[in-house]
Amino acid sequence: SSAMFGGRDLDELYVTSAYAGTGSPPTGRERPGYDFSANRGGQLYRVKVDVQGKREFETDFAWPR
């Protein structure tokens, strides 16, 4: 998962989701019909926020020769 600011004024928060599963067998507490093979990651969320992010810091970096 990751988060970053975006939008014209950097006042939108973008959050990606990731899910790799637990690797654990079912516990018996899952609701009936629970689909263990369903996709649980990869969504993108966007939220308008009351704070402003900062622009990416740009540098003129070069490896020494």
N, CA, C and O atoms as a GROMACS GRO file, in nm:
protein
  260
    1SER      N    1   0.084  -0.118   0.000
    1SER     CA    2   0.000   0.000   0.000
    1SER      C    3   0.088   0.124   0.000
    1SER      O    4   0.202   0.122   0.047
    2SER      N    5   0.032   0.231  -0.054
    2SER     CA    6   0.110   0.354  -0.064
    2SER      C    7   0.015   0.473  -0.064
    2SER      O    8  -0.102   0.460  -0.099
    3ALA      N    9   0.067   0.589  -0.026
    3ALA     CA   10  -0.012   0.713  -0.027
    3ALA      C   11   0.072   0.826  -0.085
    3ALA      O   12   0.193   0.832  -0.062
    4MET      N   13   0.007   0.916  -0.160
    4MET     CA   14   0.076   1.034  -0.210
    4MET      C   15  -0.026   1.142  -0.242
    4MET      O   16  -0.143   1.113  -0.267
    5PHE      N   17   0.021   1.267  -0.242
    5PHE     CA   18  -0.065   1.379  -0.275
    5PHE      C   19  -0.067   1.399  -0.426
    5PHE      O   20   0.030   1.369  -0.495
    6GLY      N   21  -0.180   1.451  -0.476
    6GLY     CA   22  -0.192   1.479  -0.617
    6GLY      C   23  -0.297   1.585  -0.640
    6GLY      O   24  -0.341   1.652  -0.546
    7GLY      N   25  -0.337   1.600  -0.764
    7GLY     CA   26  -0.434   1.703  -0.800
    7GLY      C   27  -0.363   1.834  -0.830
    7GLY      O   28  -0.245   1.851  -0.798
    8ARG      N   29  -0.434   1.925  -0.892
    8ARG     CA   30  -0.376   2.054  -0.932
    8ARG      C   31  -0.313   2.127  -0.815
    8ARG      O   32  -0.204   2.182  -0.829
    9ASP      N   33  -0.380   2.129  -0.700
    9ASP     CA   34  -0.330   2.202  -0.583
    9ASP      C   35  -0.269   2.110  -0.477
    9ASP      O   36  -0.246   2.152  -0.364
   10LEU      N   37  -0.242   1.985  -0.514
   10LEU     CA   38  -0.187   1.886  -0.421
   10LEU      C   39  -0.271   1.873  -0.295
   10LEU      O   40  -0.219   1.856  -0.185
   11ASP      N   41  -0.404   1.882  -0.312
   11ASP     CA   42  -0.495   1.870  -0.198
   11ASP      C   43  -0.583   1.746  -0.210
   11ASP      O   44  -0.690   1.738  -0.149
   12GLU      N   45  -0.537   1.650  -0.287
   12GLU     CA   46  -0.604   1.521  -0.299
   12GLU      C   47  -0.506   1.414  -0.255
   12GLU      O   48  -0.390   1.413  -0.296
   13LEU      N   49  -0.552   1.324  -0.172
   13LEU     CA   50  -0.468   1.216  -0.123
   13LEU      C   51  -0.506   1.090  -0.199
   13LEU      O   52  -0.622   1.049  -0.198
   14TYR      N   53  -0.410   1.029  -0.265
   14TYR     CA   54  -0.430   0.904  -0.338
   14TYR      C   55  -0.369   0.790  -0.258
   14TYR      O   56  -0.255   0.798  -0.213
   15VAL      N   57  -0.447   0.685  -0.240
   15VAL     CA   58  -0.401   0.570  -0.162
   15VAL      C   59  -0.424   0.445  -0.244
   15VAL      O   60  -0.536   0.420  -0.289
   16THR      N   61  -0.320   0.366  -0.263
   16THR     CA   62  -0.335   0.236  -0.329
   16THR      C   63  -0.340   0.129  -0.221
   16THR      O   64  -0.286   0.146  -0.112
   17SER      N   65  -0.407   0.020  -0.253
   17SER     CA   66  -0.416  -0.089  -0.156
   17SER      C   67  -0.346  -0.212  -0.211
   17SER      O   68  -0.336  -0.231  -0.332
   18ALA      N   69  -0.298  -0.294  -0.121
   18ALA     CA   70  -0.232  -0.418  -0.158
   18ALA      C   71  -0.275  -0.526  -0.060
   18ALA      O   72  -0.304  -0.497   0.056
   19TYR      N   73  -0.280  -0.648  -0.108
   19TYR     CA   74  -0.319  -0.758  -0.021
   19TYR      C   75  -0.251  -0.883  -0.071
   19TYR      O   76  -0.265  -0.920  -0.188
   20ALA      N   77  -0.178  -0.948   0.014
   20ALA     CA   78  -0.110  -1.072  -0.024
   20ALA      C   79  -0.173  -1.193   0.043
   20ALA      O   80  -0.125  -1.304   0.024
   21GLY      N   81  -0.277  -1.173   0.121
   21GLY     CA   82  -0.339  -1.285   0.192
   21GLY      C   83  -0.262  -1.318   0.318
   21GLY      O   84  -0.149  -1.273   0.337
   22THR      N   85  -0.324  -1.395   0.403
   22THR     CA   86  -0.259  -1.429   0.529
   22THR      C   87  -0.179  -1.557   0.519
   22THR      O   88  -0.087  -1.580   0.598
   23GLY      N   89  -0.213  -1.640   0.422
   23GLY     CA   90  -0.146  -1.769   0.411
   23GLY      C   91  -0.196  -1.868   0.514
   23GLY      O   92  -0.150  -1.982   0.519
   24SER      N   93  -0.291  -1.826   0.596
   24SER     CA   94  -0.346  -1.913   0.701
   24SER      C   95  -0.470  -1.984   0.650
   24SER      O   96  -0.544  -1.930   0.568
   25PRO      N   97  -0.493  -2.104   0.697
   25PRO     CA   98  -0.616  -2.173   0.659
   25PRO      C   99  -0.737  -2.106   0.723
   25PRO      O  100  -0.721  -2.031   0.819
   26PRO      N  101  -0.857  -2.131   0.670
   26PRO     CA  102  -0.978  -2.073   0.729
   26PRO      C  103  -0.988  -2.105   0.878
   26PRO      O  104  -0.946  -2.212   0.923
   27THR      N  105  -1.044  -2.013   0.954
   27THR     CA  106  -1.056  -2.030   1.099
   27THR      C  107  -1.194  -2.078   1.142
   27THR      O  108  -1.213  -2.121   1.256
   28GLY      N  109  -1.291  -2.072   1.048
   28GLY     CA  110  -1.427  -2.108   1.085
   28GLY      C  111  -1.508  -1.987   1.128
   28GLY      O  112  -1.629  -1.998   1.151
   29ARG      N  113  -1.443  -1.872   1.141
   29ARG     CA  114  -1.514  -1.749   1.181
   29ARG      C  115  -1.558  -1.667   1.060
   29ARG      O  116  -1.624  -1.564   1.076
   30GLU      N  117  -1.524  -1.711   0.940
   30GLU     CA  118  -1.561  -1.638   0.819
   30GLU      C  119  -1.712  -1.651   0.795
   30GLU      O  120  -1.773  -1.752   0.830
   31ARG      N  121  -1.770  -1.548   0.735
   31ARG     CA  122  -1.914  -1.554   0.706
   31ARG      C  123  -1.941  -1.663   0.602
   31ARG      O  124  -1.853  -1.694   0.522
   32PRO      N  125  -2.060  -1.720   0.602
   32PRO     CA  126  -2.094  -1.822   0.502
   32PRO      C  127  -2.081  -1.767   0.361
   32PRO      O  128  -2.122  -1.654   0.333
   33GLY      N  129  -2.023  -1.844   0.273
   33GLY     CA  130  -2.005  -1.803   0.135
   33GLY      C  131  -1.884  -1.714   0.112
   33GLY      O  132  -1.867  -1.661   0.002
   34TYR      N  133  -1.799  -1.698   0.213
   34TYR     CA  134  -1.680  -1.614   0.199
   34TYR      C  135  -1.592  -1.669   0.087
   34TYR      O  136  -1.561  -1.788   0.086
   35ASP      N  137  -1.552  -1.584  -0.006
   35ASP     CA  138  -1.473  -1.626  -0.121
   35ASP      C  139  -1.325  -1.602  -0.094
   35ASP      O  140  -1.277  -1.488  -0.103
   36PHE      N  141  -1.253  -1.707  -0.060
   36PHE     CA  142  -1.111  -1.694  -0.026
   36PHE      C  143  -1.024  -1.662  -0.147
   36PHE      O  144  -0.912  -1.615  -0.131
   37SER      N  145  -1.074  -1.686  -0.268
   37SER     CA  146  -0.994  -1.662  -0.387
   37SER      C  147  -1.022  -1.524  -0.449
   37SER      O  148  -0.964  -1.491  -0.552
   38ALA      N  149  -1.108  -1.444  -0.388
   38ALA     CA  150  -1.144  -1.313  -0.444
   38ALA      C  151  -1.026  -1.215  -0.434
   38ALA      O  152  -0.943  -1.225  -0.344
   39ASN      N  153  -1.022  -1.122  -0.527
   39ASN     CA  154  -0.921  -1.017  -0.526
   39ASN      C  155  -0.944  -0.926  -0.407
   39ASN      O  156  -1.056  -0.880  -0.384
   40ARG      N  157  -0.840  -0.899  -0.331
   40ARG     CA  158  -0.852  -0.814  -0.213
   40ARG      C  159  -0.755  -0.695  -0.218
   40ARG      O  160  -0.728  -0.632  -0.115
   41GLY      N  161  -0.703  -0.665  -0.334
   41GLY     CA  162  -0.606  -0.556  -0.342
   41GLY      C  163  -0.608  -0.490  -0.478
   41GLY      O  164  -0.679  -0.533  -0.569
   42GLY      N  165  -0.530  -0.385  -0.489
   42GLY     CA  166  -0.516  -0.317  -0.616
   42GLY      C  167  -0.610  -0.199  -0.635
   42GLY      O  168  -0.610  -0.138  -0.742
   43GLN      N  169  -0.690  -0.166  -0.535
   43GLN     CA  170  -0.780  -0.053  -0.550
   43GLN      C  171  -0.704   0.079  -0.535
   43GLN      O  172  -0.598   0.085  -0.474
   44LEU      N  173  -0.761   0.183  -0.593
   44LEU     CA  174  -0.706   0.318  -0.580
   44LEU      C  175  -0.815   0.406  -0.520
   44LEU      O  176  -0.927   0.411  -0.572
   45TYR      N  177  -0.782   0.475  -0.412
   45TYR     CA  178  -0.876   0.563  -0.345
   45TYR      C  179  -0.826   0.706  -0.358
   45TYR      O  180  -0.706   0.732  -0.354
   46ARG      N  181  -0.920   0.801  -0.373
   46ARG     CA  182  -0.886   0.943  -0.380
   46ARG      C  183  -0.973   1.016  -0.280
   46ARG      O  184  -1.095   1.000  -0.278
   47VAL      N  185  -0.909   1.097  -0.195
   47VAL     CA  186  -0.980   1.172  -0.092
   47VAL      C  187  -0.936   1.318  -0.100
   47VAL      O  188  -0.817   1.347  -0.102
   48LYS      N  189  -1.033   1.409  -0.104
   48LYS     CA  190  -1.002   1.553  -0.098
   48LYS      C  191  -0.972   1.586   0.048
   48LYS      O  192  -1.052   1.554   0.136
   49VAL      N  193  -0.858   1.650   0.074
   49VAL     CA  194  -0.816   1.677   0.212
   49VAL      C  195  -0.797   1.827   0.234
   49VAL      O  196  -0.786   1.904   0.138
   50ASP      N  197  -0.793   1.867   0.361
   50ASP     CA  198  -0.780   2.008   0.398
   50ASP      C  199  -0.635   2.051   0.417
   50ASP      O  200  -0.608   2.159   0.471
   51VAL      N  201  -0.542   1.969   0.375
   51VAL     CA  202  -0.400   2.003   0.382
   51VAL      C  203  -0.343   1.994   0.241
   51VAL      O  204  -0.401   1.930   0.153
   52GLN      N  205  -0.230   2.057   0.222
   52GLN     CA  206  -0.169   2.056   0.090
   52GLN      C  207  -0.035   1.984   0.096
   52GLN      O  208   0.047   2.010   0.184
   53GLY      N  209  -0.014   1.892   0.002
   53GLY     CA  210   0.113   1.822  -0.005
   53GLY      C  211   0.221   1.912  -0.062
   53GLY      O  212   0.195   2.026  -0.101
   54LYS      N  213   0.341   1.861  -0.067
   54LYS     CA  214   0.454   1.936  -0.123
   54LYS      C  215   0.492   1.876  -0.257
   54LYS      O  216   0.481   1.755  -0.279
   55ARG      N  217   0.536   1.961  -0.345
   55ARG     CA  218   0.582   1.913  -0.476
   55ARG      C  219   0.705   1.824  -0.458
   55ARG      O  220   0.778   1.836  -0.360
   56GLU      N  221   0.725   1.735  -0.553
   56GLU     CA  222   0.840   1.646  -0.548
   56GLU      C  223   0.970   1.727  -0.553
   56GLU      O  224   0.983   1.819  -0.634
   57PHE      N  225   1.063   1.692  -0.467
   57PHE     CA  226   1.193   1.759  -0.465
   57PHE      C  227   1.274   1.713  -0.585
   57PHE      O  228   1.296   1.593  -0.603
   58GLU      N  229   1.316   1.807  -0.665
   58GLU     CA  230   1.397   1.773  -0.782
   58GLU      C  231   1.542   1.808  -0.754
   58GLU      O  232   1.573   1.910  -0.693
   59THR      N  233   1.630   1.722  -0.798
   59THR     CA  234   1.772   1.744  -0.776
   59THR      C  235   1.849   1.722  -0.905
   59THR      O  236   1.801   1.653  -0.996
   60ASP      N  237   1.963   1.778  -0.912
   60ASP     CA  238   2.051   1.759  -1.027
   60ASP      C  239   2.164   1.666  -0.982
   60ASP      O  240   2.278   1.709  -0.964
   61PHE      N  241   2.130   1.540  -0.962
   61PHE     CA  242   2.222   1.443  -0.906
   61PHE      C  243   2.292   1.366  -1.018
   61PHE      O  244   2.229   1.330  -1.117
   62ALA      N  245   2.421   1.343  -1.001
   62ALA     CA  246   2.496   1.260  -1.095
   62ALA      C  247   2.594   1.175  -1.015
   62ALA      O  248   2.657   1.223  -0.921
   63TRP      N  249   2.607   1.049  -1.054
   63TRP     CA  250   2.705   0.961  -0.989
   63TRP      C  251   2.846   1.005  -1.026
   63TRP      O  252   2.869   1.044  -1.140
   64PRO      N  253   2.940   1.000  -0.933
   64PRO     CA  254   3.078   1.034  -0.966
   64PRO      C  255   3.135   0.935  -1.067
   64PRO      O  256   3.098   0.817  -1.067
   65ARG      N  257   3.222   0.982  -1.152
   65ARG     CA  258   3.283   0.894  -1.253
   65ARG      C  259   3.412   0.838  -1.204
   65ARG      O  260   3.477   0.762  -1.276
   0.00000   0.00000   0.00000
